[in-house]
Amino acid sequence: MSTTWIIVAFILGFIIVFQIAKASEYVAILKGEEKTRKETNKINAFLLLAFLIVGLFGVWYCNEQLKGKILPEAASEHGERIDTMILVTLIITFIVFVITQVALFWFAFRYQEKEDRVPYYYPHNNKLEIIWTVIPAIVLTILVGFGLYYWFQITGEAPKNAQIVEVTGSQFKWEFRYPGKDGRLGRKYFKEINELKANPLGQIWDDPDNHDDIVANQEMHIVVGKPVKLIIHAKDVIHDVGLAHFRMKMDAVPGMPTTMWFTPKYTTRQMKEKYGENFNYEISCDQMCGTGHYGMRGVVIVESQSEFNVWQAKQQPQYAAAMGGGAPAPANPQAPATDTTANSAGSTRNIN
């Protein structure tokens, strides 16, 4: 019923606008088109000046109202740098915006058509062309340079002591895998995926490194103040790991692992104290992936190392669940941390 009324309102609005336009045309004929055009031109000049003033006030007002309300402060070290880069970009573009818009609307008002005014044609100036081409090119090159620098930091090699978390997206959920005491993620193969046999990620059980790996759904645990490297996969279609509070984002592509790393600054508890008990770090899918895309969200819990150790100790390795509750194979706690993106002989089977 509401759709019918919307259509009716749209049709009536169109008829009203059309009738107003026709009435204006008849008035112009009666008064004389030349006289009407000049009057309209004068009115439009004042309206453009008013639009400039109201528009700039609106920009300022929206900025004041929304400042700091869309997202809280960046909760990672990389995020702070990204926020700084965005702020610099906004300042530069805002200055250019104000200058160009003031010039545009002021010129429309100041140089409106008058009886005694003769148009002055100024078609070309080499110096001006160079100035407004070279300066923006230099500024944009610098901004792009900083963007690439931060991008290569985020996607580059993580510190050796980084926590490793594998993130896998599928319609419409997130799954997380953590290495056990051996510090290594076991190999996996997409053809081994079998939800009925408690193997949602396709782990290869013949690989001993898989025997202590922990798999969790919809809740990612990471340690505050410690670098965390995310190894990102997708099972079905392209997804996108969105970590807005940390200012991080990376595609999850089937068959092509991607990585990024960052260092969280505040625990979930600290952020709740600042922004209220309803606060939660969120992981979202930032790539349209199907009808349930809107609900593809999870929670990120940032905690101390001791809290993480307690949580990890309570988790059952996926191997034990797949084997019917059997104990996992012994692990070597001294082994260095590795991940499934390494170019080893067996890594060619680690695709999903």
HUGIBEL-V374936 format. One record per residue. N is the residue number from 1. RES is the residue in one small letter. SS is DSSP state (H for helix, E for strand, L for the rest). PHI is phi as a letter, one per 30 degrees, with the letter a starting at -180 (NA if undefined). D_CENTER is the distance of its C-alpha to the mean C-alpha in Angstrom with 1 decimal. Layout:
N_RES_SS_PHI_D_CENTER, N_RES_SS_PHI_D_CENTER
//
This chain:
1_m_L_NA_37.2, 2_s_H_d_34.4, 3_t_H_d_33.3, 4_t_H_d_36.9, 5_w_H_d_37.0, 6_i_H_d_33.7, 7_i_H_d_35.4, 8_v_H_d_38.6, 9_a_H_d_37.0, 10_f_H_d_35.2, 11_i_H_d_38.6, 12_l_H_d_40.5, 13_g_H_d_38.0, 14_f_H_d_38.4, 15_i_H_d_42.2, 16_i_H_d_42.3, 17_v_H_d_40.3, 18_f_H_d_42.6, 19_q_H_d_45.7, 20_i_H_d_44.6, 21_a_H_d_44.1, 22_k_H_d_47.5, 23_a_H_d_49.2, 24_s_H_d_47.7, 25_e_H_d_49.1, 26_y_H_d_52.6, 27_v_H_d_52.6, 28_a_H_d_51.9, 29_i_H_d_54.8, 30_l_H_d_57.1, 31_k_H_d_56.3, 32_g_L_j_55.9, 33_e_H_d_52.7, 34_e_H_d_53.0, 35_k_H_d_53.5, 36_t_H_d_50.6, 37_r_H_d_48.2, 38_k_H_d_49.1, 39_e_H_d_48.6, 40_t_H_d_45.3, 41_n_H_d_44.2, 42_k_H_d_45.2, 43_i_H_d_43.4, 44_n_H_d_40.2, 45_a_H_d_40.4, 46_f_H_d_40.5, 47_l_H_d_37.7, 48_l_H_d_35.4, 49_l_H_d_36.3, 50_a_H_d_35.7, 51_f_H_d_32.3, 52_l_H_d_31.4, 53_i_H_d_32.4, 54_v_H_d_30.9, 55_g_H_d_27.6, 56_l_H_d_27.3, 57_f_H_d_28.2, 58_g_H_d_25.6, 59_v_H_d_22.9, 60_w_H_d_24.3, 61_y_H_d_24.7, 62_c_H_d_21.2, 63_n_H_d_19.9, 64_e_H_d_22.5, 65_q_H_d_21.8, 66_l_H_c_18.0, 67_k_L_d_17.9, 68_g_L_i_16.7, 69_k_L_c_16.4, 70_i_L_d_12.8, 71_l_L_b_11.7, 72_p_L_d_14.4, 73_e_L_e_15.0, 74_a_L_d_13.1, 75_a_L_c_14.6, 76_s_E_b_14.8, 77_e_H_d_16.7, 78_h_H_d_14.0, 79_g_H_d_11.8, 80_e_H_d_14.8, 81_r_H_d_15.1, 82_i_H_d_11.7, 83_d_H_d_12.5, 84_t_H_d_15.9, 85_m_H_d_14.8, 86_i_H_d_12.7, 87_l_H_d_15.9, 88_v_H_d_18.2, 89_t_H_d_16.5, 90_l_H_d_16.8, 91_i_H_d_20.3, 92_i_H_d_21.4, 93_t_H_d_20.1, 94_f_H_d_21.5, 95_i_H_d_24.9, 96_v_H_d_25.0, 97_f_H_e_24.0, 98_v_H_d_26.8, 99_i_H_d_29.4, 100_t_H_d_28.9, 101_q_H_d_28.8, 102_v_H_d_31.8, 103_a_H_d_33.7, 104_l_H_d_33.0, 105_f_H_d_34.1, 106_w_H_d_36.9, 107_f_H_d_38.4, 108_a_H_d_38.4, 109_f_H_d_40.4, 110_r_H_d_42.5, 111_y_L_c_43.6, 112_q_L_d_44.1, 113_e_L_d_47.1, 114_k_L_b_50.5, 115_e_L_d_54.1, 116_d_L_c_55.0, 117_r_L_c_51.7, 118_v_L_c_51.8, 119_p_L_e_48.5, 120_y_L_c_47.8, 121_y_L_c_46.1, 122_y_L_b_44.0, 123_p_L_d_42.5, 124_h_L_a_41.6, 125_n_L_a_41.3, 126_n_H_d_40.5, 127_k_H_d_39.7, 128_l_H_d_37.2, 129_e_H_e_35.6, 130_i_H_d_35.3, 131_i_H_d_33.9, 132_w_H_d_31.1, 133_t_H_c_30.2, 134_v_H_d_30.6, 135_i_H_d_29.0, 136_p_H_d_25.7, 137_a_H_d_25.7, 138_i_H_d_26.3, 139_v_H_d_23.7, 140_l_H_d_20.9, 141_t_H_d_22.2, 142_i_H_d_21.9, 143_l_H_d_18.3, 144_v_H_d_17.4, 145_g_H_d_19.6, 146_f_H_d_17.8, 147_g_H_d_14.4, 148_l_H_d_16.3, 149_y_H_d_18.0, 150_y_H_d_15.0, 151_w_H_d_13.5, 152_f_H_d_17.0, 153_q_H_d_17.2, 154_i_H_d_14.2, 155_t_H_c_15.4, 156_g_L_d_19.1, 157_e_L_d_21.7, 158_a_L_d_21.2, 159_p_L_e_24.2, 160_k_L_d_27.0, 161_n_L_d_26.9, 162_a_L_d_23.3, 163_q_E_d_22.9, 164_i_E_c_22.0, 165_v_E_b_20.0, 166_e_E_c_19.7, 167_v_E_c_16.9, 168_t_E_b_17.9, 169_g_E_c_16.3, 170_s_E_a_18.6, 171_q_L_d_19.1, 172_f_L_b_18.2, 173_k_E_a_18.0, 174_w_E_c_17.0, 175_e_E_b_19.9, 176_f_E_b_20.3, 177_r_E_b_23.1, 178_y_E_c_24.7, 179_p_L_d_27.6, 180_g_L_d_30.8, 181_k_L_d_33.4, 182_d_L_d_33.8, 183_g_L_i_30.3, 184_r_E_b_29.7, 185_l_L_d_27.8, 186_g_L_d_30.2, 187_r_L_d_30.0, 188_k_E_b_28.9, 189_y_L_b_29.5, 190_f_H_e_27.9, 191_k_H_d_31.4, 192_e_H_d_32.1, 193_i_L_d_29.6, 194_n_E_a_31.7, 195_e_H_d_30.6, 196_l_H_d_34.3, 197_k_H_c_35.3, 198_a_L_h_32.6, 199_n_E_b_30.7, 200_p_L_d_27.3, 201_l_L_c_25.8, 202_g_L_i_28.9, 203_q_E_d_30.2, 204_i_L_c_33.5, 205_w_L_d_35.9, 206_d_L_d_38.4, 207_d_L_d_36.1, 208_p_H_e_37.1, 209_d_H_d_33.7, 210_n_H_d_32.4, 211_h_L_d_35.0, 212_d_L_c_33.3, 213_d_L_d_29.6, 214_i_E_c_28.0, 215_v_E_c_25.8, 216_a_E_b_23.9, 217_n_E_c_22.0, 218_q_L_i_19.1, 219_e_E_b_19.5, 220_m_E_c_18.5, 221_h_E_c_20.8, 222_i_E_b_20.2, 223_v_E_c_22.4, 224_v_L_d_21.9, 225_g_L_i_22.6, 226_k_L_c_22.7, 227_p_E_e_20.4, 228_v_E_b_18.8, 229_k_E_c_18.2, 230_l_E_c_16.2, 231_i_E_c_17.9, 232_i_E_c_15.8, 233_h_E_b_17.7, 234_a_E_b_17.9, 235_k_L_c_21.1, 236_d_L_b_21.1, 237_v_L_b_18.3, 238_i_L_d_15.0, 239_h_E_c_12.3, 240_d_E_a_9.0, 241_v_E_d_8.8, 242_g_E_c_5.9, 243_l_E_b_7.5, 244_a_H_d_6.3, 245_h_H_d_9.9, 246_f_H_c_10.2, 247_r_L_i_7.2, 248_m_E_b_7.0, 249_k_E_a_5.6, 250_m_E_a_8.6, 251_d_E_d_10.5, 252_a_E_c_13.4, 253_v_E_c_16.3, 254_p_L_e_19.8, 255_g_L_i_22.4, 256_m_E_b_20.2, 257_p_L_d_19.0, 258_t_E_b_16.1, 259_t_E_b_15.8, 260_m_E_a_14.0, 261_w_E_b_15.5, 262_f_E_a_15.2, 263_t_E_b_17.7, 264_p_E_d_17.2, 265_k_L_c_19.2, 266_y_L_b_20.1, 267_t_L_d_21.4, 268_t_H_e_20.5, 269_r_H_d_23.9, 270_q_H_d_23.4, 271_m_H_d_20.3, 272_k_H_d_22.4, 273_e_H_d_25.1, 274_k_H_d_23.0, 275_y_H_c_21.1, 276_g_L_j_23.4, 277_e_L_d_24.2, 278_n_L_d_21.7, 279_f_L_d_18.8, 280_n_L_b_17.0, 281_y_E_d_14.2, 282_e_E_b_12.1, 283_i_E_c_10.8, 284_s_E_b_9.4, 285_c_E_c_9.3, 286_d_L_c_6.5, 287_q_L_b_9.4, 288_m_L_e_12.4, 289_c_L_b_15.0, 290_g_L_k_18.0, 291_t_L_d_19.7, 292_g_L_c_18.5, 293_h_H_e_14.8, 294_y_H_d_14.4, 295_g_H_c_16.2, 296_m_L_d_14.5, 297_r_E_b_13.7, 298_g_E_b_15.4, 299_v_E_c_16.3, 300_v_E_c_16.1, 301_i_E_c_19.4, 302_v_E_c_19.9, 303_e_E_b_23.6, 304_s_L_d_26.5, 305_q_H_d_28.0, 306_s_H_d_31.0, 307_e_H_d_29.0, 308_f_H_d_27.1, 309_n_H_d_30.5, 310_v_H_d_32.0, 311_w_H_d_29.2, 312_q_H_d_29.5, 313_a_H_d_33.2, 314_k_H_d_33.1, 315_q_L_d_31.2, 316_q_L_c_33.2, 317_p_L_e_32.5, 318_q_H_d_31.5, 319_y_H_d_34.6, 320_a_H_d_36.8, 321_a_H_d_35.4, 322_a_H_d_35.9, 323_m_L_c_39.4, 324_g_L_i_40.4, 325_g_L_j_39.9, 326_g_L_d_41.6, 327_a_L_d_41.0, 328_p_L_d_38.6, 329_a_L_d_40.3, 330_p_L_e_40.9, 331_a_L_c_38.2, 332_n_L_c_38.6, 333_p_L_d_36.9, 334_q_L_d_37.6, 335_a_L_d_35.6, 336_p_L_d_32.7, 337_a_L_d_29.2, 338_t_E_b_28.0, 339_d_L_b_25.3, 340_t_L_d_25.3, 341_t_L_c_23.8, 342_a_L_d_27.1, 343_n_L_d_29.3, 344_s_L_c_32.3, 345_a_L_d_35.0, 346_g_L_c_33.7, 347_s_H_d_30.0, 348_t_H_d_30.5, 349_r_H_c_30.8, 350_n_L_d_27.6, 351_i_L_b_25.5, 352_n_L_a_24.0
//
